[in-house]
Amino acid sequence: MRFFDGFTLEHRAVRAGSLRLRRAGSGPPLLLLHGNPQTHAMWHLVAPELAVRFTVICPDLRGYGFSHKAPASADHAAYAKREMARDMVELMQGLGFETFFLAGHDRGARVAHRLALDHPAVVRKLALLDIIPTIEHFERADMRFGLGYYHWFWFAQPHPFPENVISTAPEAWFRAHTNREPKDDGFFAAPALADYLAAVRDPAMIRSMCEDYRAAATIDLAHDRESRDAGRRVACPLLVLWGSKGKIGTWYNPMAVWSRYADRPIEGFPVASGHYLAEEAPAEVIAGLRRFFT
């Protein structure tokens, strides 16, 4: 199958380390950030179509895929979304882009949200796929959330408990986490799945992933509360997409939630998919992003 045709595969340095990425296209810059437990490969169906009109940059986030793995610390500060966002701003500046369009899915959407709050002057438009703000999740947590998002609490347990369990059988864990049967990889295309599995076999990636979730339950919440208390909201145009078959669209009213975190009226609609929008329903995602960013 075609896989990122016309894209370069490269590593670019930022102050904290090196980021693996693919890029192609011409026109206004568009940064696409992936979710967990994936890599930039999740955009393989979407990015080539968007590269017809945009300069598309798809990196692996800090700690994920084959980007740099920051050392862990007791305060988990290296995996705060603030630091992960700073990597992305430095990456784009290094590529010559002082402002850009931004879209993120899952963990990448949380990085994108923080980036828009901390660096409002650089984000021209923002699209967030299948999340509500981290602080909203925790403040609304109930039994349903605890069971459905159990991994938020498991990954956040002290090192090395979750890392040891996952690294014992990383491929089996990946398929269980993404609701895939051993012989049913569904909408995960072979080259993308191979990239995901190569990453999860790396104990350093598993440690970093858990640090990401530990940060979400600690330092990220502190940053979110500070921003909310100060009245800092997303200043640029905001598009919210969610899977109609997933938890976000079933449990929450994404438009109502996000409207409280934005300075202007927001756009949004459900996509006929579960959580993995860009791979389950790429045509809808492409159409929505192309219209919004054009």
VENMOBEL-V67932 format. One record per backbone hydrogen bond with DSSP energy under -0.5 kcal/mol. NH is the residue of the N-H (numbers start at 1). CO is the residue of the C=O. Records with the same first field share a line. If there is no record, write none. Layout:
NH=CO ; CO
This chain:
4=44
7=4
8=23
10=21
12=19
14=17
17=14
19=12
21=10
22=58
23=8
24=56
26=51 ; 54
30=55
31=101
32=57
33=103
34=59
38=35
42=39
43=40
44=41
46=43
47=43
50=46
51=47
52=49
53=50
54=50
55=28
56=24 ; 54
57=30
58=22
59=32 ; 57
60=20
63=68
64=61
67=64
68=18
70=68
76=73
79=76
80=77
83=80
84=80
85=81
86=82
87=83
88=84
89=85
90=86
91=87
92=88
93=89
94=90
95=91
96=93
97=92
98=96
100=122
101=29
102=125
103=31
104=127
105=33
106=129
108=34 ; 105
109=106
110=106
111=107
112=108
113=109
114=110
115=111
116=112
117=113
118=114
119=115
122=119
123=119
124=100 ; 122
125=100
126=237
127=102
128=239
129=104
130=128 ; 241
136=133
137=133
138=134
139=135
140=136
141=138
146=142
147=143
148=144
149=145
150=147
152=149
153=149 ; 150
154=150
155=151
156=152
157=154
161=158
164=160
165=161
166=162
167=163
168=164 ; 165
169=165 ; 166
173=169
174=170
175=171
176=172
177=173
178=174
179=176
180=175
181=184
184=181
188=185
189=187
193=189
194=190
195=191
196=192
197=193
198=194
199=195
200=196
201=197
202=199
203=201
205=202
206=202
207=203
208=204
209=205
210=206
211=207
212=208
213=209
214=210
215=211
216=212
217=213
218=215
220=215
221=215
222=218
223=219
224=220
225=221
226=222
227=223
228=224
229=225
230=226
231=228
232=227
233=231
234=261
237=124
239=126
240=267
241=128
242=269
244=271
245=273
246=243
249=243
250=246
251=247
252=248
254=252
257=253
258=254
259=255
260=256 ; 257
261=258
262=259
263=234
267=238
269=240
271=242
273=271
277=275
279=276
280=276
281=277
285=281
286=282
287=283
288=284
289=285
290=286
291=287
292=288
293=289
294=290
